[in-house]
Amino acid sequence: MSLQDVQLDISGMTCASCANRIERKLNKLPGVEATVNFATEKARVRSENIAPQELIAAVEAAGFSAALPAPPAATRSNDAVAEPDAELTNLRNRLVITAALSLPIAVLSMIPALQFTNWQWLVLTLAAPVAVWGAWPFHRAAAINARHGSTTMDTLISIGVLAAFGWSLYALFFGEAGMPGMRMSMTLFGTPEAGAHELYLEVAALVTVFILAGRYMEVRAKRQSGAALRALLELGAKDAAVLRDGAEVRIPVEQLVVGDSVVVRPGEKIPSDGVVVEGASAVDESMLTGESVPVEVGPGSRVVGATINAGGRLVVEITRTGSDTELSRLGQLVEEAQSGKAPVQRLADRVSAVFVPVVILLAVLAFAVWAISGAPIEVAFTAAVTTLIIACPCALGLATPTALLVGTGRGSQLGILIRGPQVLEQTRKIDTIVLDKTGTVTSGAMTVSGVHSVDGTTEAELLRLAAAVEHGSEHPIARAIVAAVDSPQPAEAFTAHAGLGVQAIVDGSLVVAGRLAWLREHWSLHVPDELAQFVHEDESRGSTVIAVASDGQVRGAISVADTVKPTSAEAVNRLKRLGLNPVLLTGDNEGAAQSVAAAVGIGDVRAGVTPAGKLDVIRDLQAQGKVVAMVGDGVNDSAALAAADLGIAMGTGTDAAITASDLTIVSGDLILVPDAIRLARRTLGTIKGNLFWAFAYNTAAIPVAMLALLNPVLAAAAMAFSSVFVVSNSLRLKRFRALPAVITQDVTTPSAVLR
């Protein structure tokens, strides 16, 4: 029986345990193998002919919502992003309103001098919408969890807020807290009966605000999970010039069909996969393949949608459209890589799996012991409620967001962007770092890397002749040669021979520049053995070599190559000192890859790798037990970045690579990658320290609460002190400093004659 793959969009999950519950529910169906990703809010289901409606029903039975993904055309519309924006806006509005209401609550409750007659009733009026409406997402999640027999942080938050609010109502209406002239007690310890005279409204309000702030940050980060796919779609051309009855007609690319002939002018994107039927040009495929040198194409050559025509006019016959194109298939690779990531469970949720049930059990135990011992029911209720309140995670709500805010803020000052808290855990574990070559280790731009002259011609004269004849060409290699001369000399009678070379009249002499074989075969020129050896050696290192001749004599050759960034060698050295094994990964040829690897000190090289092959390399390393970080900048890297345990994108690269990654280096300088890993590791350590102390403060006070000796002031003081400690500990990240950059000699630019 054949297996089918179905993907579902899941909504309503609040933590990783929700994803685990949905996964267990789906896997109970016969013949179903399901994985649910909390970060991307997607479920991938492999089943034997089970209808999608049955899968959706199983998800809904677990208390969540599910739907089949919208078709590709719909995902490109503005309507597709309206719902996530509405969700984030709703959460932000809830946070702003509850914070505005909670500020006067906290001021009045904590400053006795401001407590006017009947102030407590104003505080109740302000606290009621905060505890009910503001904390509603937690109450709803706790109810769903309870219905399915599980607990999470939402459970403890909901119980704590309701307990604080409920006990305050009891104290106001049945105790003495509602009497005119009531003041909050300033004693840290009181008698067991004192609870009936005190309020917990500020606790209910502030806990709600702090946790809502953390949840807002989390949802905002999760919204970006689908941005990589949207960025990939945006790379494609929006319209195409189709030939209809000999005339060009502009139509949206969605209306293209197989067999259409489209015109692509220089600088335009090829609208879809096809075959060249007319014209010759150079096509820049670096965004998809990583190959730094444009590919020469002519009639019969296959071209890929979203690549850029860098030379002449082309007529392309469309062979694939829509989801069949190379760009769409690459998008599918990114989506599969993201869905294949194991759900990252938040540290607080992992601890709360034990902490929450234990606290609830202790509260029930305190109530039962006091009641059985014959104490007044008020004492038993005070012990139970204060146990829940002191354990309520006020500081815990700040532990992750404050460290993340300070860490990411410091990172942004250094040009390092951290996606979210789920990124940090992997930085501690990674042992292998895979580096894309083009645009990451190298600059990604063609420059002159070698000049070899013969027959008494100086290097400066050779560059002058080459720049003059290439001045009329728009080819990237020609632009690199022209850029090597300060003031290129104008030429006459310029003629380009597609894929071979160019010719022009310079100072009354015919000058030709192009492939060495073209000069031999077409112009019947003699090539000295010394020059042929130079060309062979440079081409074996991955350079593109242009031979130059004038007046019927070969004058020399110029090598053009992608240059290694000045800081790359030191960056690789620092990565090694962090305990990471570097691997160079590229779509370029073996010679170019080995040359760059030798220059920066990398021993493990994987060359000639396709975009799908890059993803395979990452997965092969992971299958060997490696925890892999990937650094890249192109569309061809996006699937590998998404699949890696830690994806690091160069900010000078494509949006697809950036949105598929976990960390972004804004400047595109590899030297910041070791600093990014150091900062992420230190931020993670700070979060862990915050979580420890947040639990430690609350746990230490639980025995006092169980003895009914704790009044609201002590509860507020304990939580305030733990919150201050957490914030202060997080602020230490502001002192993080990047290591000074060490610039080495540009390894592919040989001499000062180039400028």
Secondary structure as the mmCIF struct_conf table of DSSP 4:
data_model
#
loop_
_struct_conf.conf_type_id
_struct_conf.id
_struct_conf.beg_label_comp_id
_struct_conf.beg_label_asym_id
_struct_conf.beg_label_seq_id
_struct_conf.end_label_comp_id
_struct_conf.end_label_asym_id
_struct_conf.end_label_seq_id
STRN STRN1 GLN A 4 SER A 11
BEND BEND1 CYS A 15 CYS A 15
HELX_RH_AL_P HELX_RH_AL_P1 ALA A 16 ASN A 27
TURN_TY1_P TURN_TY1_P1 LYS A 28 LYS A 28
BEND BEND2 LEU A 29 LEU A 29
TURN_TY1_P TURN_TY1_P2 PRO A 30 GLY A 31
STRN STRN2 GLU A 33 ASN A 37
TURN_TY1_P TURN_TY1_P3 PHE A 38 GLU A 41
STRN STRN3 LYS A 42 SER A 47
BEND BEND3 GLU A 48 ASN A 49
HELX_RH_AL_P HELX_RH_AL_P2 PRO A 52 ALA A 61
TURN_TY1_P TURN_TY1_P4 ALA A 62 GLY A 63
STRN STRN4 SER A 65 ALA A 67
HELX_LH_PP_P HELX_LH_PP_P1 LEU A 68 PRO A 71
HELX_RH_AL_P HELX_RH_AL_P3 PRO A 72 THR A 75
TURN_TY1_P TURN_TY1_P5 ARG A 76 ARG A 76
BEND BEND4 SER A 77 SER A 77
TURN_TY1_P TURN_TY1_P6 ASN A 78 ASN A 78
HELX_RH_AL_P HELX_RH_AL_P4 ASP A 79 MET A 110
HELX_RH_3T_P HELX_RH_3T_P1 PRO A 112 LEU A 114
TURN_TY1_P TURN_TY1_P7 THR A 117 ASN A 118
HELX_RH_AL_P HELX_RH_AL_P5 TRP A 119 PRO A 129
HELX_RH_PI_P HELX_RH_PI_P1 VAL A 130 GLY A 134
TURN_TY1_P TURN_TY1_P8 ALA A 135 ALA A 135
HELX_RH_AL_P HELX_RH_AL_P6 TRP A 136 ARG A 147
TURN_TY1_P TURN_TY1_P9 HIS A 148 GLY A 149
HELX_RH_AL_P HELX_RH_AL_P7 MET A 153 PHE A 173
TURN_TY1_P TURN_TY1_P10 PHE A 174 PHE A 174
BEND BEND5 GLY A 175 GLU A 176
TURN_TY1_P TURN_TY1_P11 ALA A 177 GLY A 178
BEND BEND6 MET A 179 MET A 179
TURN_TY1_P TURN_TY1_P12 PRO A 180 GLY A 181
BEND BEND7 LEU A 188 LEU A 188
STRN STRN5 PHE A 189 PHE A 189
HELX_RH_3T_P HELX_RH_3T_P2 PRO A 192 HIS A 197
HELX_RH_AL_P HELX_RH_AL_P8 LEU A 201 LYS A 222
HELX_RH_3T_P HELX_RH_3T_P3 ARG A 223 GLY A 226
HELX_RH_AL_P HELX_RH_AL_P9 ALA A 227 LEU A 235
BEND BEND8 GLY A 236 GLY A 236
BEND BEND9 LYS A 238 LYS A 238
STRN STRN6 ASP A 239 ARG A 244
TURN_TY1_P TURN_TY1_P13 ASP A 245 GLY A 246
STRN STRN7 ALA A 247 PRO A 252
HELX_RH_3T_P HELX_RH_3T_P4 VAL A 253 GLN A 255
TURN_TY1_P TURN_TY1_P14 VAL A 258 GLY A 259
STRN STRN8 SER A 261 VAL A 264
TURN_TY1_P TURN_TY1_P15 PRO A 266 GLY A 267
HELX_LH_PP_P HELX_LH_PP_P2 GLU A 268 GLU A 268
STRN STRN9 LYS A 269 LYS A 269
HELX_LH_PP_P HELX_LH_PP_P3 ILE A 270 ILE A 270
BEND BEND10 SER A 272 ASP A 273
STRN STRN10 GLY A 274 GLU A 278
STRN STRN11 SER A 281 ASP A 284
HELX_RH_AL_P HELX_RH_AL_P10 SER A 286 THR A 289
BEND BEND11 SER A 292 VAL A 293
HELX_LH_PP_P HELX_LH_PP_P4 PRO A 294 PRO A 294
STRN STRN12 VAL A 295 VAL A 297
TURN_TY1_P TURN_TY1_P16 PRO A 299 GLY A 300
STRN STRN13 ARG A 302 VAL A 303
TURN_TY1_P TURN_TY1_P17 GLY A 305 ALA A 306
STRN STRN14 ILE A 308 ASN A 309
BEND BEND12 GLY A 311 GLY A 312
STRN STRN15 LEU A 314 ILE A 318
HELX_RH_3T_P HELX_RH_3T_P5 GLY A 322 ASP A 324
BEND BEND13 THR A 325 THR A 325
HELX_RH_AL_P HELX_RH_AL_P11 GLU A 326 SER A 339
TURN_TY1_P TURN_TY1_P18 GLY A 340 GLY A 340
BEND BEND14 LYS A 341 LYS A 341
HELX_LH_PP_P HELX_LH_PP_P5 ALA A 342 PRO A 343
HELX_RH_AL_P HELX_RH_AL_P12 LEU A 347 ILE A 372
TURN_TY1_P TURN_TY1_P19 SER A 373 GLY A 374
HELX_RH_AL_P HELX_RH_AL_P13 ILE A 377 ALA A 391
BEND BEND15 CYS A 392 CYS A 392
HELX_RH_AL_P HELX_RH_AL_P14 CYS A 394 LEU A 414
TURN_TY1_P TURN_TY1_P20 GLY A 415 GLY A 415
STRN STRN16 ILE A 416 ILE A 418
HELX_RH_AL_P HELX_RH_AL_P15 PRO A 421 LYS A 429
STRN STRN17 THR A 432 ASP A 436
HELX_RH_PI_P HELX_RH_PI_P2 LYS A 437 VAL A 441
STRN STRN18 THR A 442 SER A 453
TURN_TY1_P TURN_TY1_P21 ASP A 455 GLY A 456
HELX_RH_AL_P HELX_RH_AL_P16 GLU A 459 GLU A 470
TURN_TY1_P TURN_TY1_P22 HIS A 471 GLY A 472
HELX_RH_AL_P HELX_RH_AL_P17 PRO A 476 ALA A 483
TURN_TY1_P TURN_TY1_P23 ALA A 484 ALA A 484
BEND BEND16 VAL A 485 SER A 487
HELX_LH_PP_P HELX_LH_PP_P6 PRO A 488 PRO A 490
STRN STRN19 GLU A 492 HIS A 497
TURN_TY1_P TURN_TY1_P24 ALA A 498 LEU A 500
STRN STRN20 GLY A 501 VAL A 506
TURN_TY1_P TURN_TY1_P25 ASP A 507 GLY A 508
STRN STRN21 SER A 509 GLY A 514
HELX_RH_AL_P HELX_RH_AL_P18 LEU A 516 GLU A 521
TURN_TY1_P TURN_TY1_P26 HIS A 522 HIS A 522
BEND BEND17 TRP A 523 TRP A 523
HELX_RH_AL_P HELX_RH_AL_P19 ASP A 529 SER A 540
TURN_TY1_P TURN_TY1_P27 ARG A 541 GLY A 542
STRN STRN22 THR A 544 SER A 550
TURN_TY1_P TURN_TY1_P28 ASP A 551 GLY A 552
STRN STRN23 GLN A 553 VAL A 564
HELX_LH_PP_P HELX_LH_PP_P7 LYS A 565 LYS A 565
TURN_TY1_P TURN_TY1_P29 PRO A 566 THR A 567
HELX_RH_AL_P HELX_RH_AL_P20 SER A 568 ARG A 577
TURN_TY1_P TURN_TY1_P30 LEU A 578 GLY A 579
STRN STRN24 ASN A 581 LEU A 585
BEND BEND18 GLY A 587 ASP A 588
HELX_RH_AL_P HELX_RH_AL_P21 GLU A 590 VAL A 600
TURN_TY1_P TURN_TY1_P31 GLY A 601 GLY A 601
STRN STRN25 ASP A 604 ARG A 606
BEND BEND19 GLY A 608 GLY A 608
HELX_RH_AL_P HELX_RH_AL_P22 PRO A 611 ALA A 623
TURN_TY1_P TURN_TY1_P32 GLN A 624 GLY A 625
STRN STRN26 VAL A 628 GLY A 632
BEND BEND20 GLY A 634 GLY A 634
HELX_RH_AL_P HELX_RH_AL_P23 VAL A 635 ALA A 643
BEND BEND21 ALA A 644 ASP A 645
STRN STRN27 LEU A 646 MET A 650
TURN_TY1_P TURN_TY1_P33 GLY A 651 THR A 652
BEND BEND22 GLY A 653 GLY A 653
HELX_RH_AL_P HELX_RH_AL_P24 ASP A 655 THR A 659
TURN_TY1_P TURN_TY1_P34 ALA A 660 ALA A 660
BEND BEND23 ASP A 662 ASP A 662
STRN STRN28 LEU A 663 ILE A 665
TURN_TY1_P TURN_TY1_P35 VAL A 666 SER A 667
TURN_TY1_P TURN_TY1_P36 LEU A 670 ILE A 671
HELX_RH_AL_P HELX_RH_AL_P25 LEU A 672 MET A 706
TURN_TY1_P TURN_TY1_P37 LEU A 707 ALA A 708
STRN STRN29 LEU A 710 LEU A 710
HELX_RH_AL_P HELX_RH_AL_P26 PRO A 712 LEU A 731
HELX_RH_3T_P HELX_RH_3T_P6 ARG A 732 ARG A 735
HELX_LH_PP_P HELX_LH_PP_P8 ALA A 738 ALA A 741
HELX_LH_PP_P HELX_LH_PP_P9 ILE A 743 GLN A 745
TURN_TY1_P TURN_TY1_P38 VAL A 747 THR A 748
HELX_RH_3T_P HELX_RH_3T_P7 ALA A 752 LEU A 754
#
